[in-house]
Amino acid sequence: MAEGNPLFHVSNVRNRLREIVGASTNWSDHQEAMAERVTLLSKLAKSQNDLPAKRMEDSYLEVHLPLGSEPQLREKYLTFHNTVRFGRILEDLDSLAVLISYSHTYNPAVKRSPLSIVTALVDKIDMRQHIVYPDCDIKFTGHVTWVGKTSIEAKMHMSQYCDGAYAPVLDATFVMVARDPENKRAAFVNPLKPVGPEEEKLFQEGEANKSRRVELSTASLLKVAPTDEERKIVHNLFLNTLDPKTVSFRSRVLPPNSVWMEDAKLKGLEICHPQERNIFNRIFGGFLMRKAYELGWANACSYGGYRPSLVAVDDILFQKPVEIGSLLLLSSQVCYTQGKHIQVRVHSEVFDPLTQQHNTTNVFHFTFMSDRDVPNVIPKTYGESMLYLDGKRHFNQTVDH
Ligand SMILES: CCCCCC(=O)SCCNC(=O)CCNC(=O)[C@H](O)C(C)(C)COP(=O)(O)OP(=O)(O)OC[C@H]1O[C@@H](n2cnc3c(N)ncnc32)[C@H](O)[C@@H]1OP(=O)(O)O
């Protein structure tokens, strides 16, 4: 990518974002800052054709996280076991994806961007290396790889400096969505013009990713019945749990080396304080990912009896924004296992104690690996069987066989 593109220190990314949208630094000023943003409505493009096409290099960014050369940064990123907190990396990736999207939509004629860019989906994060060292410098790079009318795909890479060179750690693909200044309606983003065969390929992959997402959501088990093969799997799991001593569909016995799914849950609660807000005064997506990841990790750890490593993250869906002040209920479930692998789903919802209403805000999928084979997780109910199949689908998608 082009040389001379901006290079940021990780701690400057969020300051830069605040400047771009004119966000308040104090919670007490947030209403005033929001009122100012409303005046930017007239700056929105009426159609995508009114916006100049951008190139991939226009959004290319490099961000440094100098864990090796700035030891004072380390504390925030350190686990008890002297590795890097992956939840913190998720926060950095989220901020970077937003800054990349703002770089793509940058308009030198306006001081503040009228767009509110939010995270819609973490399509996937592939780990190329399982251990991240807390005392070596980290570098993130990334740029826009595809755009729709109001959505943007950004790909990012993280690498770590070891033995004289940067070695790849992970590749991440995020989908961001542009909204109006009040974050109420979708807003157009600049078209993207790929240059050369390499960029064409990235763009085509982005197009294919979009079609794949549509296909997956059409085949969702929340909408349609499982396939024939999946039905057989569920029926076999059911048959394996029937008590051979009784002629009954009701007496269920846990097979050896197995755990009922209902016993493989871990739950948590977050009170969403203003400190965790994003530049649009909603809860920061990276914070939600960190909390969900840590709960999912703790569940996988207690399930497998060993500290697991992360293999992949896929399909983190941000369905609804989380308002400041919400009670956020997080619920993690081991939903599929295979050999050393543990597939965990974390569901988060806001609960309104006054109306007693629950609303799903996010669903997260994480694949972990233990150092030894783990017990098989077994569904008992039909609903659990669907979670099991969904977990299996996610597992097959992320882990190479
Ligand atoms: C430091 C700063 C951090 C700031 C970042 C954050 O923290 S953000 C905080 C975390 N994220 C959030 O709070 C977002 C919560 N989710 C939402 O508000 C909403 O679900 C949403 C705005 C993302 C999407 O809403 P809708 O589905 O109603 O939007 P709409 O139908 O208008 O679609 C707008 C565009 O988004 C695309 N789109 C929507 N959902 C998508 C998905 N799951 N995967 C891919 N693309 C998706 C559509 O194809 C369309 O693109 P095209 O028009 O191109 O076809």
Ligand as a Chemical Component Dictionary entry (heavy atoms), coordinates in Angstrom:
data_LIG
# 
_chem_comp.id                   LIG 
_chem_comp.type                 NON-POLYMER 
_chem_comp.pdbx_formal_charge   0 
_chem_comp.three_letter_code    LIG 
# 
loop_
_chem_comp_atom.comp_id 
_chem_comp_atom.atom_id 
_chem_comp_atom.alt_atom_id 
_chem_comp_atom.type_symbol 
_chem_comp_atom.charge 
_chem_comp_atom.model_Cartn_x 
_chem_comp_atom.model_Cartn_y 
_chem_comp_atom.model_Cartn_z 
_chem_comp_atom.pdbx_ordinal 
LIG C1  C1  C 0 -14.350 4.249  19.085 1  
LIG C2  C2  C 0 -15.574 4.366  18.271 2  
LIG C3  C3  C 0 -16.329 3.138  18.233 3  
LIG C4  C4  C 0 -17.603 3.271  17.459 4  
LIG C5  C5  C 0 -18.021 1.908  16.999 5  
LIG C6  C6  C 0 -18.893 1.280  17.956 6  
LIG O1  O1  O 0 -18.637 1.088  19.090 7  
LIG S1  S1  S 0 -20.402 0.889  17.385 8  
LIG C7  C7  C 0 -21.231 0.149  18.756 9  
LIG C8  C8  C 0 -21.566 -1.279 18.464 10 
LIG N1  N1  N 0 -22.449 -1.399 17.308 11 
LIG C9  C9  C 0 -23.741 -0.993 17.384 12 
LIG O2  O2  O 0 -24.220 -0.474 18.395 13 
LIG C10 C10 C 0 -24.593 -1.249 16.161 14 
LIG C11 C11 C 0 -25.876 -1.917 16.548 15 
LIG N2  N2  N 0 -26.623 -2.313 15.366 16 
LIG C12 C12 C 0 -27.393 -1.448 14.706 17 
LIG O3  O3  O 0 -27.571 -0.309 15.117 18 
LIG C13 C13 C 0 -28.051 -1.960 13.465 19 
LIG O4  O4  O 0 -28.168 -3.367 13.513 20 
LIG C14 C14 C 0 -27.254 -1.580 12.167 21 
LIG C15 C15 C 0 -27.189 -0.076 12.055 22 
LIG C16 C16 C 0 -25.844 -2.141 12.178 23 
LIG C17 C17 C 0 -27.977 -2.182 10.955 24 
LIG O5  O5  O 0 -29.316 -1.761 11.016 25 
LIG P1  P1  P 0 -30.332 -2.143 9.859  26 
LIG O6  O6  O 0 -30.144 -3.580 9.483  27 
LIG O7  O7  O 0 -31.669 -1.637 10.235 28 
LIG O8  O8  O 0 -29.762 -1.241 8.706  29 
LIG P2  P2  P 0 -30.174 -1.197 7.207  30 
LIG O9  O9  O 0 -31.176 -2.246 6.869  31 
LIG O10 O10 O 0 -30.477 0.231  6.932  32 
LIG O11 O11 O 0 -28.808 -1.604 6.478  33 
LIG C18 C18 C 0 -27.743 -0.717 6.397  34 
LIG C19 C19 C 0 -26.571 -1.422 5.756  35 
LIG O12 O12 O 0 -26.007 -2.332 6.693  36 
LIG C20 C20 C 0 -25.852 -3.596 6.103  37 
LIG N3  N3  N 0 -25.961 -4.561 7.201  38 
LIG C21 C21 C 0 -26.852 -4.551 8.191  39 
LIG N4  N4  N 0 -26.643 -5.586 9.023  40 
LIG C22 C22 C 0 -25.588 -6.262 8.525  41 
LIG C23 C23 C 0 -24.893 -7.442 8.905  42 
LIG N5  N5  N 0 -25.234 -8.132 9.956  43 
LIG N6  N6  N 0 -23.851 -7.836 8.156  44 
LIG C24 C24 C 0 -23.477 -7.146 7.080  45 
LIG N7  N7  N 0 -24.103 -6.038 6.663  46 
LIG C25 C25 C 0 -25.142 -5.601 7.366  47 
LIG C26 C26 C 0 -26.931 -3.652 5.058  48 
LIG O13 O13 O 0 -26.614 -4.591 4.062  49 
LIG C27 C27 C 0 -26.878 -2.239 4.528  50 
LIG O14 O14 O 0 -25.748 -2.104 3.667  51 
LIG P3  P3  P 0 -25.818 -1.553 2.156  52 
LIG O15 O15 O 0 -26.601 -0.276 2.214  53 
LIG O16 O16 O 0 -24.387 -1.324 1.797  54 
LIG O17 O17 O 0 -26.459 -2.632 1.357  55 
# 
loop_
_chem_comp_bond.comp_id 
_chem_comp_bond.atom_id_1 
_chem_comp_bond.atom_id_2 
_chem_comp_bond.value_order 
_chem_comp_bond.pdbx_ordinal 
LIG C1  C2  SING 1  
LIG C2  C3  SING 2  
LIG C3  C4  SING 3  
LIG C4  C5  SING 4  
LIG C5  C6  SING 5  
LIG C6  O1  DOUB 6  
LIG C6  S1  SING 7  
LIG S1  C7  SING 8  
LIG C7  C8  SING 9  
LIG C8  N1  SING 10 
LIG N1  C9  SING 11 
LIG C9  O2  DOUB 12 
LIG C9  C10 SING 13 
LIG C10 C11 SING 14 
LIG C11 N2  SING 15 
LIG N2  C12 SING 16 
LIG C12 O3  DOUB 17 
LIG C12 C13 SING 18 
LIG C13 O4  SING 19 
LIG C13 C14 SING 20 
LIG C14 C15 SING 21 
LIG C14 C16 SING 22 
LIG C14 C17 SING 23 
LIG C17 O5  SING 24 
LIG O5  P1  SING 25 
LIG P1  O6  DOUB 26 
LIG P1  O7  SING 27 
LIG P1  O8  SING 28 
LIG O8  P2  SING 29 
LIG P2  O9  DOUB 30 
LIG P2  O10 SING 31 
LIG P2  O11 SING 32 
LIG O11 C18 SING 33 
LIG C18 C19 SING 34 
LIG C19 O12 SING 35 
LIG C19 C27 SING 36 
LIG O12 C20 SING 37 
LIG C20 N3  SING 38 
LIG C20 C26 SING 39 
LIG N3  C21 SING 40 
LIG N3  C25 SING 41 
LIG C21 N4  DOUB 42 
LIG N4  C22 SING 43 
LIG C22 C23 SING 44 
LIG C22 C25 DOUB 45 
LIG C23 N5  SING 46 
LIG C23 N6  DOUB 47 
LIG N6  C24 SING 48 
LIG C24 N7  DOUB 49 
LIG N7  C25 SING 50 
LIG C26 O13 SING 51 
LIG C26 C27 SING 52 
LIG C27 O14 SING 53 
LIG O14 P3  SING 54 
LIG P3  O15 DOUB 55 
LIG P3  O16 SING 56 
LIG P3  O17 SING 57 
# 
